[in-house]
Amino acid sequence: MTADVERCKALLDQSLVLTTPLARLIGYSTAASLSKKALAENRALRDVVEEDGVLGQTDLDRVFDGAAAFAQAATKQSVL
């Protein structure tokens, strides 16, 4: 079985699971508010956070691209 890395990244960008690491950087209330907005508007969480301007590009990449790198590394492990 081979994972579609681009599809996994797209799904991760749409997922609200990244609210947790965001909360550590921008606070729970702000992270929750932005997550609710992304859900209500059916938008990627990264896009909403970027539009809001609460994080710089470096921190955005650290949260969102770091999660994608983790997902990609996890797909390289053998599945039994």
Secondary structure, DSSP 4 states (H G I P E B T S, - for coil): ----HHHHHHHHHH-STTHHHHHHHH-HHHHHHHHHHHHHTT--HHHHHHHHTSS-HHHHIIIIIHHHHHHHHHHTS---
